[in-house]
Every structure is written in structure tokens, then in C-alpha cells.
Amino acid sequence: MRRFSSLLLRSIPRRYAAESNQKVQIPRRLSQNPYIWKLNRNRSFLIGNTFSSYNKQQYMMYGAAHFSSLSRKETDDENRNDQLLEVEIISEEHIKPASPTPDHLRTYEVSVLDQLFGHIYVPFVYFYQNNVHHDNRLILIKRRQLLKQSLSEVLSRFYPLAGKVKGSRHIDCNDEGVYYVEAKVNGPLSDFLINQPHTKSIHRFLPVDPNSMELLFSKTYVVMIQVTAFDCGGIAIGLYTSHKIIDGVSQVTFLKAWADAALAHDEEEKEEEIIRPSFISPSIFPPNPALPENEAVMYFIANLEQKKCVTRRFLFSSSSIMKLKKKAIASTRVMAVTGLIWKCIVAASKARSKASNCIARSSAMRILVNLRNKGTTPISPLAIGNILWLTDPIQYSRSDDDDDDDDDLEYIVGRLKNATDQINGDFIERMKGEEWSLKVGDKLNEMEKEYSDTNADTIALTSLCNMGIYEIDFGWGKPIWASIGNAYVDISLVNNFILLMDAKSGNGVEAWVTLREENMAFLENHPELLAFASLNPNPLETID
């Protein structure tokens, strides 16, 4: 991971000594930007437009570590009409396990698959409406207390999540607890979802700003949470989970267990089926002590660039997916959506290259596959860890005389299915044990060679579909919207990445696509894609 490491090292900011309410000394060329910055004692900040790529790059050089402690005021005339929503931090604390972790479990050694994932935070935000329409203040007080109490109880079962990441191979299960922030918003949740540029402001519901160098270099928590209450009684639960030991399935398992514990308290009855996580992954995929400490190689699943990347959300309704599946016979909804998006990305890249009078880059895709239900001996769905593997690169290109016909989509979906079918029971059985673990370094060298090919765009895809993200009910209903938390920050290190999630209703799919800005400009206007998907619709709208 040498290229990524050197990129981050070049980005480490110089810290400026600054006390609360003291002006931050910013170089003259930065102070000329259209934003006014100051430190604020209670860490409140205004939600508005995110600032430009240029301004952010400059600020990252001169004090980004203070980003989460700053407030900002937009002074650009063209943005004066944007509604601003104030988010105020109420408290910061650590939620510890209700029962101490036994001494023999104090050090958790991760699996070799966990070693391949860096200590990279994955941000998600879940939004909940208030289902009781009286005495919102008292309701919020009770719900805040319920969330903390039930979290403490659940952490006794998920004990590594209350510890700290220690190097690339261990979690120190020291019971320090989950970093936990409470905040409030002076406005209703519906206003945020309807009137705000909601996708640009989601990251304000996370406990640390995703652009903060503090997040990249200082935080070693496995889990960090922020609970933000709206004055209508609605709640946003934003969290970071470390990809060091938590993949998508693990995150949902943890959240369901937390929600079930809260629901049992709320209904004054015991949980019928207590979710008991399994930490068996390191015994199935033993760690490799020879892997370098900083080898977070799996982050190669996407290209890491200093160019500006942008993310867009495309919603595929269940009716649109049914039409898509007719174009690609025997495809699943995930494969049908993936095939169409990839087809349109390649077409958009080709169109951009033609407009720029340059040669189009070739395209390849790799899919992260959940191994839990793939082996001849299935791994428990409650197993915690990165129980994932990447497909081999799937190649796809378009010639000048290709037509946008149905056969093309069916061909792409067939290629995708063939690649994922290669990760079968026999493949997983070969992965188990120390022999494969010791050979994983050779596989990583192959991956690094593949990603060093500057003439190819490699797209990574992961899917959270069918994991039950809209079944996480703490006692006041299911989430009205679940979202990734850092999609619309101005600079993204992750390029060419597709995340698929269930839509909130029916069998629809939300696709969060991250591309270089110039490629996205073509994709978001691609007629074939827009014939099946809505671009960034209001989360409260029901599309079927």
C-alpha cells in the first residue's frame, strides 16, 4: 500500500495552536476564500454547502485537524438562499460494556482477511421519524437514555467493539468503550430531508468529520457513534465502524443486536432471541505474522487518487428492476443493476474521451463477495470480521460499433455471474488454514501489479442488499432512510466505487456511485441509466 501511504503522509497538516474562541491563523491565500472560519466552544456548526475542492485542499494543508471543531458561514452571494441547519454538540463520552471483558479475552487477534483491510472507518447514518406526537422533549430524553443503556449491554457481547485497534493484527479489548456523542438540531427531520441539500450534509451527523486528519491518523476506536435529536422527536444515528474487523454484515449484526436490546427495554420484556456474535473468523482464516504492518492492501479495491471524486445516488425502483431483469435473463436485481451501471460508466468514459480527443481507458470490475454462505461448510451469519474476498478482475470494453442493445447487458451480467461463481465452496476451503494464509503475500503482489496499470480503470463493487438495514428498529419504528455518511464531501480518496443498498420500500436498490468528477458529469446524464434510475430523489418520496 505504498502509494496510499505516501499520499497520506504528504497530507499530514501542520497544527496551529488555538484555544477555544481564538482565531485560527490561516495563511493569506486561504483567508481569501469565501468562507469565514472560527473555533467554537461547543463545537456547533452550520450545515450548508460544502466548500470547493480548491478551498478544502488548501485548508487540509493548514489545519484540517481542527475541522470538526470549526463553524463556518457561507458568504458567497450565489449560496445566500441556502437554508442552514444548526447542529449543536451536547455531550461527548465513552459507553463501556455493562460487564467487564474477561482477562483471557483482552487481546483479540484478527484474521488474515482482517489484516488485508486497513483501519479505515466506514460511515453510515440511519434516520428515524418520531412515532409519538406529544411531549417530544420527554420522549427524546427517554430514548437517549435507552440507547446508551442498551448499547452498554450489547457491548458485553461485542466486546472487541469497545476496544482500540492496535497495529494491524490486534484489537486491545480494554473496555475503554465506544466514543459516543449526543447532538441536537433546531428543526424537524422532514425539513432536512426535503429542503436541505441532504446528501451534501449527511456527514454532519457523524461523530468526527470525514475530512479530518484526526480521523485518519489519531482515532483508534473500533466504533464511534453520534445520536442527533431533531426538535420534532426524530433521531439520526450516525456511526463509524472500523473496517479492520467490521464488514457490512458485521455492522448490521451489531446494529440489530443493539436495536433488539433497546426494543426489549422499551416493551418491558426480554429479547426472544438474543443475537450472540461469533468471533470464529481468526481460527478459520489464521493471521499471517509476516504481513507488513501497513499493508492495507484490500484498499486497492478502488483507485486512490488526489483528483476530485464525486458521488451520486441512483434509485432503482422495483418496477424498473423487473424491466432490467427481462433484458438480462436469470439475473438477480444486484447483478442487473450492477451490469447497467457498469455498461453506462464505460459508455460515459468513452464519450468523455472522445470529447477530449484522447484514448478511452479500458475498464475492469472486482466484486467483494460475502463468504459466509458460500462454503461447503457455511460460516455463521453472525460471524464478526471481514469475511470477504475479491473476484478476479472482470474485463469489459466497448468498440465503436457497439450498440446499446439488450444482448450487451445480458453479456455483462453473465460475466459478472461467472466471476462470482468462481468463489465457491472449493475456493473457500482452499482459503482456510495456515497454508493459504502464508501464501497471501504473493496474491497481494499480484493485486498491486494489477492496480499499477495506469491505462485501466478498475471499479470496485460491494453490496449491502438483503442484509436487513431497514429492519433495525429500536422501538420507534424502522429507519425512514439509511445512507452512507461521507458521500458528498468535496474530496474523496476512493474513486471508481459502487455501493448497492436496499431501497426503503419494495425490492428497489439504491446505488451510490463514486467517480472522477469529469466522468460523473457524463454518467449522471446518461439516457439509458436515467431510463431506469432516479438521480438523488427525495428520501421521503416513495418510488415504485
N, C-alpha and C positions, 0 to 999 in steps of 0.2 A: 504494500500500500504506500509505496514511496512517494508517488505523485501527490496523493491526497495529503499525506503527512506534511510534505514540504509546502503545499498550498496553505494549510492551516497555520504552519509556523510563520509564514510570511504575513499572516493576517493578525497575529497577536498584537493587540493595541497597547499603546503607551498609556498608563494610568495617570490621571491628573488628580492631585489631592483636592478633595472637595467635601466640605461639611454640608449638613442639611441647610437648605435655603441659600447656599453660597453659589455664586455664579461659576459656571464651568468655563475655564479658559480654553477657548476654541480658536484655532488659527484663523486668520483673517479671511482666507478664501472659503473656509467652511461657514463662518459667521455671515457671509453674504447670501447664504441660501434662504429660501422663502419660509423658513421655519424658525421659531423662537424657542430656545431650549432653556430649561432651568431645573435645578433639583427641587424636589418637593418632599416635605417631611413625611407625609402619609402615603407616598408612592401612588397617589391618584393620577390618572392621566385621561386624556380625552381621546375618544375613538373618532377618527376621521379618516381622511385619505392617507394612505401610506405614502411615504415620501419617495422621491425619484431615485432611480438606480445610482445616478451620479452622486447625489447628496448622501445616500447611505454608504456608498463606498468611501467617501471622504470621512464620514463620521466614524466608520469602523476603524479607520486608521488612527483616530484621535480620541478614543474614549468609549468604544462600544460596550465596555464592561459596565458602564453606568446606564445602559439603555433602559433596563427595566425600572430604573429609579427616576426617570425623566418624565416630564409632562411636555406637551407640545401644543402650539397654537398655530393653526393654518392661517397664513396671511395672504396667500395667493388669491387674487381677485376672482379667478375663474372657479375657485372652490368655496367661495364665501357662503354659498347657499347650502352646502352640505350640512346635514344635521349632525350634531356632536352629542355623544352619549358619554357621560362621565362614569367611570368605574373606579370605585374607591376601595382600597385595601383596608379591611377591618382588623384582621389578625393574622399572625404567622406563628405556627407551632409545629411540633412533631407528634404524630399519633403513633404510639407504641403498641406492640401486641399486648392483649389483655393478660396473657400468660407468658412468662419468660421462656426463651428458647433453651432447651437442654444443652449442657456443655458439649456433648458429643455431636451436636448439630451446628455448632457455632461457625464452622468453616464449610462452605458449600463449594465443591469443585465442579466446575461446569463441564459440559460435554465438549467433544471436539467440534461439533456443529456450532455450539455457542461460541467457541473460540474464533470461528470464522466471521462472526458478526461483531462489529465494534461496539463500544459503549455509546451507542447513538440513540438519542431519545426519539420516540415515536409519539407525536401529539394527536390527541383526539378530544373532541368536545361533544357532549351529549346535552341536548336541550329538553327541558321538561316544563309543560304547562302546569298551572295550578288547577287542581280539580275540585277545590273548595273555594267558594267565592264570598267568604266573610272572614274578618279578623286576620288579614294577611300577615300582619306583624307577628302575632302569636303563633300562627302556623309556621312561619319561617324559623322562629326561634326553636320550636319543637323539631322541625326537620333538620336543622343544622346539628342539633344535639344528637338526633337519631343517627345521622350519617357518621358522626365521629365515633359514637359508641359501637355501632355495628362494624365499622372499619377496624377498630381495635380488636374486636372479637375475631374477625376473619383473618387478621394478620397473624394470629397464633397458628393458624393452619398454613398460611402462605408465608412462613417465617423468613425466607430469603428476601422477600419483597420489602421487609422492614430493615434491611441491612444496607451495606455500602459495597459498590463494585471495587474490587481490589486487584488491580492488574488485569491480565487477560484470562486468567484461569480460575479466579476465586471470587466468591461473594462472602464478605465478612458479615455473618448473621449476628450483629451486635445489638439488635433490638433498639437501635437509635430511633427507628421509626420512619414513617412516611412524612416528607415535608408537605405541610398542609396549610393552605391559605384560604381565608374567607374574605369575600368581597361583596360589594353591593352596587347596584345600578339604579339610578333615579329615573326610572322609566319602565314601561311594560315590555315584556319579551316580544310581544307581537310587533311593536314599533321597530324593534331591532331587526326582526326577520323580514318585515315588509318594507320599511322605509330606509333602513341603512344599506350601504353597500356591504351587505352582511359577510360576503365571502372575503372582503378585504380587512375585516375587523375581527375575525374569529380568534386570531391569536391573542387578543386582549383577555380572553378567558382562560389563559394558561398561566401557571404559577411563575414562569420565567419567560421573558420574551425570546422567541426562537432565533432572533438575530444576535442575541447577547453572547459575547465571547465567554462570559461567565458560564453559560450553559455548555459551551464546547469544551472548556478547559478545567472548570472548577467543581462542577457538580458530580458527585459520585452516588447520589441516591439511586436506588433501583426504581422507585416510584415517587412522583411528585404530583400533588393534586391541588386544584383550586375550585372551590364551590362559590359561585357567584349568584346572589339572590336579586331578582328584579322586584320592584315595589308592587307588582301585581301578584306576587307569590310564586312566579315561575323561577326555575333554577337552571343554571348551566353548570355542568360538572366537566371541568377540563382537566386532563391529566397527561403527564409524560410517563411512559414506561420505557425502561432501558431494553434495547434490542439485544443486550448482552445475554439475557436469559428469558426474554418475553417476546414471543412471536404473536401474530394476530389471534390465534386460538387461545394462547395463554392469557392474553389481555381480556378477552371476552369471558373466559372461565373465571378469572379473578373478579371481574365486574359483576357477573351473575351471582357469585358467592356472596359478595358484598350486598348486592340488592336483595338476595334471599334472606340474609340475616336482618336487614332493615325491615323487610316486609313482615318477617316473623314477629319482630318487636311491635310493629305498627298494628298488627292484628292480634297481638297478645296471645300468640300460640307458637309452639315450637316448629322449626322447619321440618317438613315431612321427609325430605331427602337432603341431607347436608352434603354440599359439594366438598369432597375431600381431594385435594390436588395430589398428583403423583410426581415425585421427583426422581423418576427412574431413568431419565434420559442419559445421565453420565455413565450408568452401568451398561447401557445398550451401545452407546457411542463414546467409548472411553476417551478422555482428553489426551492430547499429544504434547508432552512437555517440551518437545523440540521446536514447536512453532514459535516464531518470534513474538515478543510481547505486543508489538504494534501492528500485527498482521491483519487487521480487519478486512480481509480480502473480499468477503462477501459484499462489501460496499461497492465492488466493481460491477454489481448488477446494474448500475446506471453509470453513465459517463459523468465525471466530476469536472466541472469547468468553472472558470471565472466569468464567463459570459452570463448575461442576464437570462434567467429562465422564467417562464410564466406558467401558471396552472389555470386550467379551465375545468368546469364541472359540466358534464353532459348527462342528462337524464333520459334513459330509455324506458318508455312505458311498457307494460306487459303486452299491450296490443302491438306495439312496434316490434317487440322481440319475437312475437309469434310470426309476424311477416318476415322478419330476418331469418328465422329458423326454416321457413319454407324455401328460402334461397340457398340454404346450406343444410341439406337433408341430414337428419340424425345428429344434429349438433345440439349441445346444451346452450342455455342462454349465455353462460360465461364465454363459451367458445364463439358463439355467433357475434356477440358484442365485440369481443377481442379482435376477431377477424375483420369486422367492418372498420374499427378504429385503425388497425394497422394498415389496412388497404388504403384508407384515406390519408394517413400520415405519409405513406410512401408517395402517394399521388401529390400531396401538398409539397413534399420535399422536391419532387421532380419539377413542379410548377415554379417553385421559388428559384431553383437552379436555372431553369430556362429563362426566367425573368432577369436573373443576374448574369446570364450568359456564362455559366460555369457548369462543370460536370456534376451531375447528381451523385450523391453518396449512396452506396449500397446500404441495405438495411438487414438487420438480424434481430431476432427476438429470443429472450430467455424468460422462462416462466418459473416462478417459485412454486414448488409443489409441496403440499402438506403430506408428510409421510405416515401420519398416524393410522390411516385406514388403507394403506397401500400394501403393506407387507403380508406375507403368508401367515404370520402371527401378528395381528393388529396391535398397535401401541395404544394405550388408553387415551381416549379423547380428553381426559383430564390431566394428561402429562404436561408439565410445565417445561418450557425451554424452546429453543429453536429446532424444531423437528421438521426441517425443511431441506430441500435440495433444489438446485437449478437444473433445468433441462439443458441439453446441449444447444448451441446456437441454431436457431431455425432461420434459414435463409429465404429471402423473398425480394424480388426485383420486378420492375415493370419495364417493358420495352416500349418504344414509341408507338407501336401499332396495337398495343393492348387496349381493349375496350372494357368499360366498366360493366361487365356482364355478370350474371349470376354464377356462371361457371368459375369465374375468378375467385369469388368469395368462398365457394364450396371447396376450391383447391386450397385456399389459405387455411380454412378451418380443418381440412384434412391434414395439412402439415402440422398444425398446432396439436391436433389429437394424437398423431403418430409420435410426436416428441414427448408428450406427457405420458403416453402409454409405455415408453421405454423405462420410466421409473415405476417398475412393477415389483412384485414380491421377490423375485430372484435378485433384482438390483439392490433392494434394501437389505436382503440377507447378506449380500457381499459387503455392505457398508458396516455391518455390525462387527464389533470386536476390535482388538488392538491392531491386527494386521492392516486393515484398511485405514485405521486412524494414523498409523505411522507412515502410510503412503500418501496421505492427503497433501503433503507439501508439493509433491510432483504435480498433482492436479491443480494446485494454486498457481504454479509456474505456467501451466498451460493457459489458465484463465488470464493471467497477466499479459501473456503474449497476445492473446486474442484481443484484449482491450487496448493494447498499444497500437492497433491498426487504426490509424487516423483517417482512413478512407471509408470506414464503415460506421454507421450509426447503430448502436446496439440498444434496443429497447427492452426494458425490464418490466415484467407484469406480475402483480400479486393480486389475489382475490380474497376478499373477506365475505363473499356471498355464502349464504347458507350457514353462517356462524351464529345467527341469532342476536345481532346487535340491537334489533328493535324489540327484543324480549326482555331487556334489562329494566325491571320495574322495582323501584324502591318503596312502593306503596302509594304512589300518587300518579300512577299511570305509566305507560310506556313512553319512550322519548318521541317527541314530535319531529326531531331531526337529529341525526348523528353526522358529524363532519370531521375530516382531518383538520388539524389545528394550525398548520403553518402554510396553507396553500397559497395565500396571496401576499406573502412578504415579498419585498422587491427583488431580493437576490436569493437564488436557490442554488445550492451546490449540486443538487440532484437533477440531472437532465434526462430526458427520454425515459420517463417513468409513468406507468399506468397503474392506478389502484382502482379496483372494482369493489363496490359495496352494494348490499341490498338497498332498494328504494324503500321508503317508509310504508308504501302500500302496494298490494298486489305482488306480482313477480317481476317488478321492474328492477333496473340496475342503474346505479349512479357510477359514472366513470370520471375519475379525477385524473386528468392528463397533464403532465409537465413536459414542456418542450422549450427549445430556444425560442426567444421572442419572435424572431423572423419566421420560424416555421409555424408557430401557433397562429400568426396572422393569416396564413393560408388555410390552416386546418379549421379554424373556427368559422370560416366562411365556405367550407366545402359543401356543395349542394347535396351530395349523396349522404353525408353524415347528418346534415340538418334535416333530411327527409325522414330520418328515424329517431333523432335525438333533439331535445330542447337544450339550448345553451343557458346554463345558470338560471333556471327558473326559481321563482319564489319558493322557499322551503315549505310554506304553508299551503301552496297550491297542490291539489290532487290531480295528477295527470294519469289517465288510464287509456 
